Structure formats: structure tokens, C-alpha cells
Amino acid sequence: MANLQNIRRRIRSVKSIQKITNAMDMIARSRFNAAKDTLLSNIPYVDKTREIIRRIMTQMNVSESESPFITTRQGLIDAQSREGGKFLFLVIAADKGLAGAYSSNIFKEAHSTIEYDGTSPSESTTDEESFHRQNVDALNKGISGEQLRAAKAAAKGGSKRTGANVSMAQEYNDADYISDIELITVGRKATSHFKQRGYNIIKHYHGISERPNYHYAKEIADLIIERFLSGEIIDVTLIYTRFNSAISCTPQDVTLLPLVTDDFPSETNAKEEYIYEPDVVSVLNDFLPRRIATRIYGAMLHSAAAELSSRMNAMSNATDNAQELVGKLNLYYNKVRQAGITNEINEIVGGANALE
């Protein structure tokens, strides 16, 4: 009978957990719908700002440009080869757990980007996300190319940053390894993850991962631009989760600054030519900070929708698994109960036969 009590206690426990996961599923579902609507309404604006930047860059004469935000590929490689400048990474993750592999996937992407050693994905890792990064559209990335990645790796220490042949403890305890890395984190999970590994977090934002606000995106953009213009950082990379659908989310890394003119080939056959007042450089210098803030806010919206969809799927699966487990426990309970009743009947019959 004690065994039956343990089974009943476990059934009640699983049912209680099922109620919690079901409630979390419904909350995540309602918030997900709102986050998805906000994301969809913001996408046209992000696309338009990208189109404006593309048109400006394709019509800009590099030799006459005086903008601190743009450079050539060779100029960027030379700048990253010199000592003094640091690399800034903006990592967007979750404030809370119970969202499946959402946070762990973004951390894998972040370490793969920060610790990139200049080799191809097939040589350094077998993660599917690493292969996906090579196929991301150049306009979405701002800066792309294996040559630039190799230059970044050389400037940050080369093969020392590969995660394939170096232990995690050795990587995270190497002071030289993280001395030229600065992080801005969004989400408690990201802050705690990188703080435990010794990274220099210059700014963190908590409590906004599910409900982003443009105010924080603008604040982050202002901080990034201030440090970039002062020369403290020479490269800014955004790492976030792109929302594709309710069942598909992809971690991505996007280089925000600087803009590389080689990635924007001039359109010799352009149907339209624009006249910029007072000049194209002034327009770029004034518009690019807004573009960066918009890009960061769009990444926050993507990450919020991805986090909520991951939590919704995780809690839905947990509720279904709990229901299945309750069914198995009920079946086991009935079998044990039936075996106990049969055993008692046999004892009664055996006692009656002994009295005859």
C-alpha cells in the first residue's frame, strides 16, 4: 500500500507541474502574438533604412568621403592589425529560462563569433549555425566576407581563439584572450554567462528581453557610436536570434560598424540618381546613427519573438509530456492496485482452505 501512496503522490506532483507549464504556455502564446505583430510592423521601416544606406553607399565616392563610419576593406584590415582598438559585441539573450535551447544557441553563436580563428566552419566546428552564417545576405550583415573574418581573427589573436582544440577553462582564463573584447549584454542570462567567463561587460540591460523598447536601443546605439568615434573600439558586432517562424529561429551575427565600401558596389546602371543636401557625407553621418538604433531595435524585436516562441514550444512540449507521464503512472497505479487486490484475495482463499 505504501507503493500506491508513492505513485499517487507522484501523479499529483506531475499534474501540478502540468498546470504550471500549461499556464506558462498560454502566457507565452499571448505575449508571442503581440511580439510578432510588433516585429512585422517594424520590418518595413528596417528594410527602408537599409535601402537608404545602400543607395548612399553605392553613390559615395570613397576618395572624397570624410565620414568616420566608413572605410575600405584594406583600411579596415590595417586598422584591426594595429594595437589599441578593441572589439565590441552586443549580445541579446533572455532574461528568464524555460525557453528550450534559445539562450544556449545564442551563446554558441556568440562564442563562435568572438573566438573565430580565421578558418572555415568545416575546419573549426560542425555546428549548423556556423555554416548558415556564411550564407547570410551581405546587406543584412553590413560587412561580410571570409577575408574580413580572418583579419578580425588575426587582430584578436589568431588560432588561440579556436574552440576546437583548446579547453573551455583555458580559453576563459586567458587574460590576453579577452583583453581586447568588450560586451554589451541584453538579458540576465547573457550577463551571468559572460561574467562567469571573465569577459568585460561595459553595460547590461535586464528586464526588457520579452518587451523591448526603442529607448534602450537608442541608448545602446549612442554608447556604441560614442566609443567608436573616440577610437576606443574599432569594430562593433551584433549577435541576436533572428525569428523566422514559430518553429524556426536562427542565431546570427551582424557587423554594425564600420561600413566597408567594398561591400556596396557602385550601381553604374542605376535608374535613379539622388541629389543629397548639403552633401552625401553629411547625410550619411546624420542618418547612420538612426540606422544603427533601428537595427538594434529590430534585433531586439526578433529576439523577443524568438524567445517567446521557444518558450511557447518548450512549455507546450512539457505539458504534453506531463500528460503522457500521467497516463503511464495511472496505468502503473492500476496494475499495482490490481496486483494487490489479487494478492489479498489469494490470502483470503488460502486462509479459508486452511480452516477447512
N, C-alpha and C positions, 0 to 999 in steps of 0.2 A: 504493500500500500504506500510505503514511503516513496517508491519509484514513481507511482502515479502522481503523487504530490509534486515531485520534481518536474514531471512532464507538464502538469497543469501550470506550475509556476513559470516554466519556460514559454508556454503558449501565451500566457498573459503578458510576459515581457516582450515577446515578438510582436504581439498585437499593439502594445503601447508604442513600440518603435515604428510600426507601420503607420499609426495615426500621425506621428511626428513627421515622417518622411512624406506622407500624403499631403499634410498641411504645407510643408516646405515646397513641395511640387506645385501646389496651387498658387502660392505666393510668388514663386519664381516665374510661373507661367503668366500671371497678371503683369508683373514688372517687365517681363520679356516683351510682351506685346507693346508696352509703352516705349521701351528702349528701341525696339525695331522701328516703330513709327518715327521716332526722333531721328534715328540713323538715316532712314530713307528720305526724310525731308532735308537732311543736311548734305546728302551725296551730291545733288546738282550744284550746290554752292562750292563744294570742294573741287569738283570737276572743272568748274568755271575758273577758279583761281589757278588751277594747274594749267589750263589752256592759256590764260593771260601770261603766266610765267613763260610758257613755251613760246608764245608769239614774241615776247620781249627778247628772250634769249636768242631766237633764230634771226632776229633783225639787229642784234647788237654787234658792233664792231669791237672785237677783243682788244685791238691795239689802241683804241680810243677810250676804252672803258676805265672808269675810276672808281668802280664800286668795290668795297672791301668784301662783298659777299660772293664774288665770282672769281674764278681762276681757270687756268688751263690745266689739263691733266699733268703735264710735266711740272708746272708750277706747284701743283698740289703735292706731287711726289717729292719735289725738292723741299717743300715746307715740312713735310712729315719726316724727312730724313734728318732735319735739324733738331737739336735738343731744345728743350724748354717748353714746347707746347704740349698740352695734354689732350686726351680723347674723352669726350663726354658722351655718356649713354643714358638715354631716357627710357626706363623700363616700366611698362604698365602691366600690373598683375591684379590680383584680387585682394580684397580686404578680409574676406572670410573663406573658410574651406568648404567642404562638402560640395565641390563642383567638379568632381571627377578628376581628370588629368589636366585641367585647364592651367593651373599655376605651374605644375611640373613641366608642361610642354613649353611654356614661355621661358622658364628658367633654362631649359635645354637650349632653346634658341639663343638666349642671351649669352650663355657660356660659349656656345658655338661661334657666335659673332665676336665676342670680346677676346676669346682665346684663339681666334683664327690664325693659322700658321702659314698661310700662303699656298697651301696645297689644294688640290681639287677635292670635292666631297668624297669621291670614291677612294682617295688615298688616306683621308683623315678620319672619316666616320661613315657609317652606313645609315644614319638617320634619314628618313624620307623627307623631313622638313628641310634638310640641308640641300638636297637635290632640288627641291621646289624653289629655293631662293635664287638659283641660277636662272630661272625662267620668268622671274618677276619683270613686268614691263618697266623699261628704263624711265619712263615719265613718272611712274608711281614712286620709283626709288629715288629719283632726283640725281643720284650718282650710282653708276653700276660699272661692272667690268671686273674681270679677274685680275687685270693689271693693277687696278686701284686697291683691291683686296690684298694683293701681295705686297704692295707698298705700305699699306697700313700694318701688315704683319711684321714687315721689316722694321718699321719705325717703332713698333711696340715690343720688339724683342725676338721676332722670328719664330723658329721652331720651338722655342721654350714654351710657347703658349698652346701647343697641341695637347688635346685631352686624350689622345690615343695611347701615348707611351709614358705619360707622367702620372703619378698617383695624385688623387684629389688633395690629400693632405700636403704634398709637396708643392702643388700648384698654389693653393690658397695661402700657404705660409711664406711664399717667396715675396719679400718686400719689393724687390725690383720689378717683379711681375705686375704689381698693381699700383706702383708709384705714379705711373702716367695715366691712370684711369680714374675718372670721376663719374659718379652716378647721380641721377635724379630718379627717385622711385615714386610710383603711384600705387598704393595698396600696402597694407600691413605685411602681407606675405612676401612681397618683394623686398621691403625694408629689412625684415628679420632674416631673410635668406642671405642677402648680400652682406649684411652687417656681421653675421656669424662667420663669414668667409674673409673678413678683413678689408672689404672694399671701402673706399672713401665716398660716403653718401653726403653730398653737399646740401641736398634738400629732399624732403619727403612729404607726401600728401596722403592722408588717411581719411577713410570715410566717404570717398567720392567715387569709388570704382564702379558701383552699380548705378549711380546717378551723377554723371559728370556735369560740370558747369563751365561755361566758356570763360568765366572769370579766372579760373585756375589755369586753363590753357593759355590765356593771355599772360598771366603771371609767369608761367614757365617759359613762354616764348621771350618775354622781356629779359628774364635772367640769362637765358641762353645767348641772346643777341649781345647783351652787355658783356658777358665773359668772352664771347667770340671777338667782338670789336676791340677789347682790351688786349687780346693776344694770349690770354690765359689758356684758351682751348683752340685747337686748330681743326677739329673735326667733331661733328655732332651726329649721333645715330639714334634713331627712334626704334624701339623694339616693342611690338604690341601684337595682339591677336586679331587677325582680320576675320570678320564674320561673313561667311559665305551663305550658309543656310542654317536652319535649326539643328541640323545634324552634322554640319561641316564647318570647322573653324581652323584657320591656318596661321601659325606664328610667322611673323615677318619682321625684317629689319629694313629700315628706310634711312638713308643718309639725308639729313636736313640741310646741313651747311658743311662746306661751301658748295655753290653751284659750279659745276665743271662745264665749260663752254663746249668741250668736245662731245658731250652727251646731247647737245642740241644742234644738230647740223642745220646750216642755213637753208632756207627754202627759196631756191632760185626761181622756182615756178609758182610762187605764191600768187594767188588770185587777188589778194587784198594787201595793201600796204597802209600802215597806220602812221600818223604823224603824232609824235609824243611831245607834249608841252610840260615843262620847259625843254626837257631832253629825256632820252630813253634811260640814262643812268639815274637821273633824279627820280623818275617814275619807279624804276626797279628798287632803289634804296628806300623809297617810301612804301612800296607795296609789299616787298618781300617779308617784312616782319608780320604783316597781316596774314600773308600766305602761311607762314610758319605756325602762327597761332591757330589758324583754321585747320591746318594739317594735324596739329596735336589734338585739337578738339575732336576732329573726325576719328583719329585713332582711339581716343577715349570712348567715343560712342561705339565704335566697332568692338572694343574690348568689353564694354558693358554688355552689349548684346551677346557676345560670345560667352562671357561669364554666366549670364543668366540662362542661356540655352544649355550650357554644360551642366549647370546646377539642376535645371529642369529635367534633363535627361538622366542625370545621376539619381535624383530623388525618385523619378518615375521607375527606373530600374530597381532601386532599393525597395520601393513599395511592392512591385511585382514579385521580387524575390522573397519578401516577407510573407506575402500571400501564399506563395508556393511552399515556404517552410512551414507555415501554419497548417497547411493541408497535410504535409508529411507527418508533422507532430500529432495531428488529430488521428491519422491512420495508425501511427505507432501507439498512441494512447489507447485506442480501441482494441488493438491486438493485445497489449499488455493487460487491459481490463478483462478482455475475454479469456485470456490465459489464466488470470487469477480466479475468475468465476468457475472455469472448468476445473481448476485445481481444488477449489473448495467443494464442488460437487463430488469430485472423486474422493475427497477426505470423508464427506458425509456418508457416501455409499460404502466406503471401506469400513467406517465405524459401525454402520448398521449391519454389515455382513459379519463383523467380529462379534456382535451381540447375539447373533442367532445360534 
